[in-house]
């Protein structure tokens, strides 16, 4: 991964970590194994649905050509 892409991801993760709205919605993104090309996303199921209080893990792959090509979400494990 290019240093430009890694710096941008680092900056964006820093912004996300300080976003109060994401915390209220139980959304979290972090590096997977200190690798800027792999991210771990966590989202909580919305209230008053069958997914209420379920925690869902997303495996996010960031391509080398980021930000010109968007990341892909591969899915992940659920906490149901």
N, C-alpha and C positions, 0 to 999 in steps of 0.2 A: 504494500500500500504506500502511496506517495506521502511524503511528509506534509504536503498541503492538505490532503484529505484527512490525515490523522489529526492535524491541528484543528481542522474544522470540526471534526467529530468531538474532540476534547472540549472545544468551546461550546458546542451545542449541548453536550452532556452536562457541562457546568451550568448552563442556563436552565436546563430541565430540572436539575437538582434543587434549584432555588425557586421553582415555580410552585406557589402555594395552591393554585387551582389543580395542578396534577396530583398533589398530595391529597387534596380533598376528594378527588375522584379515584384515589387508590391506583394511580398509574406510576410505574417506576421503570427506569431504563438504566442499565449499567453495562460495563464491559464484561465480556465473557473471557476469563483467563488472561486479562491484560492485553487482549488482542483487539485492535481498533477495527478489524474487519468483521468481528463477531460481537453482537450485542445480545443481552438478555432483557426482554421486556416482561413486565408483570402488570396485569390488569385485573380488576375485580369486577365480577358480574354486577349488572345494574340491579338496584333494589326493585322489589315487587315483580321479579321475573323468576323463572325456573333456575336462572344462573345466579340468583341473589347470594352474596357472600362467597361465591366460588372464586378461587384465585386461578388465573390462567397465565401460563408461561409461554412467551413467544421467543422463538429463535430467529434473530434478525441477522442477515448477512449483508455486509456493506461491500459493494464492488470496488475494485481498484480505481475505477473512473468516477467515483463519487466526488462531487455533487452533481455531475452531469448525467449520471445514471442513478436512479433511486435505489435504496436498500430493498431487499426482498424479505418478507416474513415467511418462514418455513412452517410455523406452527410450534407446537411444544406440548408440554404436559399440563394437565388440569389438576386442580386441587379438589375436585368434586368427589 
